[in-house]
C-alpha cells in the first residue's frame, strides 16, 4: 500500500487532475487541505519550499514534496501504473 500525502486546495483544477490520477490508479492517500491565502500555507511550504499546490509526498519512495500537477501525474504513472 502506498503511503501518499497530497497537499491541496478546494476547487483547485490542478489538484483535481492529481486526484483523478490517484483515483484512476486506485491509490490511497491522505489529503491535507491548505488555506486559500499563500501567506498561511506554512505547512506546505515546510514540505516543499513553496506555497503552491498540489504537492505530493511519497515517503516510501523518498519524495518529500513534489510540486506541479503534470510532474506529479507523470510520477504516479511511472511509479504505480
C-alpha positions in Angstrom: 0.0 0.0 0.0 1.2 3.5 -0.9 2.0 6.0 1.8 1.0 9.1 -0.1 0.0 12.5 1.1 -1.5 15.3 -1.1 -1.5 19.0 -0.1 -4.4 20.5 -2.0 -6.9 23.4 -2.1 -10.6 23.0 -2.5 -11.7 23.9 -6.1 -8.1 23.8 -7.5 -8.2 22.4 -11.0 -4.5 21.3 -10.8 -5.3 19.4 -7.6 -8.3 17.8 -9.2 -6.1 16.5 -12.0 -3.8 14.8 -9.5 -6.8 13.4 -7.5 -8.2 11.9 -10.8 -4.9 10.1 -11.4 -4.8 8.8 -7.8 -8.3 7.5 -8.1 -7.6 6.0 -11.6 -4.6 4.1 -10.1 -6.7 3.2 -7.1 -4.2 4.7 -4.7 -5.0 5.6 -1.1 -3.7 8.9 0.1 -4.0 11.3 3.0 -5.4 14.7 2.0 -4.1 17.9 3.6 -6.3 20.9 2.7 -4.3 24.2 2.7 -5.6 27.7 3.4 -6.6 29.8 0.4 -4.1 32.5 1.5 -0.5 31.7 0.4 0.9 33.5 3.4 -0.9 31.0 5.7 0.4 27.9 3.9 3.3 27.3 6.3 2.8 23.5 6.4 3.1 23.0 2.6 6.0 25.5 2.5 7.8 23.5 5.1 7.3 20.3 3.0 8.1 21.7 -0.5 9.8 25.0 -0.1 7.0 26.8 -1.9 3.3 27.7 -1.2 1.7 26.4 -4.4 -0.5 23.3 -4.6 -0.8 20.5 -5.4 2.2 18.9 -3.6 2.8 15.2 -3.3 4.7 13.4 -0.5 5.6 9.7 -1.0 7.7 8.7 1.9 8.0 5.1 0.6 10.0 6.5 -2.4 11.7 9.4 -0.7 9.6 12.0 -2.4 9.5 14.8 0.2 7.4 17.5 -1.6 6.9 17.3 -5.3 5.1 20.3 -6.8 3.5 20.8 -10.2 0.5 18.7 -11.2 2.0 17.4 -14.5 5.1 16.2 -12.8 3.0 14.5 -10.1 0.8 12.8 -12.6 3.8 11.6 -14.6 5.5 10.3 -11.4 2.4 8.4 -10.3 2.0 6.8 -13.7 5.7 5.8 -13.8 5.8 4.6 -10.2 2.4 3.0 -9.6 0.8 2.2 -13.0 
